[in-house]
Amino acid sequence: MSAPRRAPIYERVLEEREQGHATRQDAFRSISEHLGRPVVSLFTSFRYPVMIDDSDADMLEGVLRSLDLSSGLALCISSPGGDGLAAERIVNMCRAYSGTDDYWAIVPGKAKSAGTMICFGASKIIMGPTSELGPIDPQVAEGDRVFSAFNIVESYGDLFKRAVAEKNNLQPYLQQLQNYDEREIAELRSALALSQDIATRELASGMMKGSSQSAILKKIKMFLSPEQTKTHGRPIYRDEAAGCGLVIEAVDAASDLWHSVYDLYIRTSNLVQTNVSKCIESSEHSYSAGIP
């Protein structure tokens, strides 16, 4: 029996140099074989100024529509985050297209902020020893600086309370309160409430089904504010995530499954740090967005 035909070496070298889709297909197939369901990847760049948004949901739907998802779906996600509403849409889309009405999330490296929200919608999260989730509290960009919406609201409330309690000299408090816009504070409070609502709805209809909203909020407190993590970018590893009530499947870094996951992760991460800013793929289809 003759050996299977391989592409000419020159063609393969060009494909590898340009990090074409074909260089990642074997990893997709290997992961799918291990999990017994199709795998789709969603990667957004940690280098370029992009975020998860509705365009990602549109690209993802294009991939999902082309697959036989009767046996379910596994979503491999790597992202610094983005829009919570887009994350909610992606969760609903994965569930709607999956033949099992659920999906598994794979975190090969970092799935932060809105990326963590997408993981919340899964029925389980597959993580290696260095995989990271992160807090989901909204952030506010002001020039080159980023502030926690939670900290802004908390500092305003604390300053206002001290001003009300002050009996003698209000002037220092009034001067500081002039730096705040009450309408912006109201918007930030709404953003915080929205983030919590999305998270609790996803978990209540998924891996924490049967738990009340108050119980869920108590369990995932670490994800909702910087009170415990101290900063938005701090990693939440798999043992901490499991301690918050999330369904975590811990995978050994030396396992065959994780070798394939790591292969896909390194190859796709390299792509979205160099040639494109976003990439959504399956073993057979690939969509990407250019560098902004």
Secondary structure, DSSP 8 states (H G I E B T S, - for coil): --------HHHHHHHHHTT-THHHHHHHHHHHHHHTS-EEEEEE-SSSS--B-HHHHHHHHHHHTTS--TT--EEEEEB--B-HHHHHHHHHHHHHH-TTS--EEEESSBB-THHHHHHHTSSEEEE-TT-BB-----EEEETTEEEEHHHHHHHHHHHHHHHHH-SS--HHHHHHHTT--HHHHHHHHHHHHHHHHHHHHHHHTTTTTT--HHHHHHHTHHHH-HHHHSSTT--B-HHHHHHTT--EEE--TTSHHHHHHHHHHHHHHHHHHHT-SEEEE-SS-EEEE---
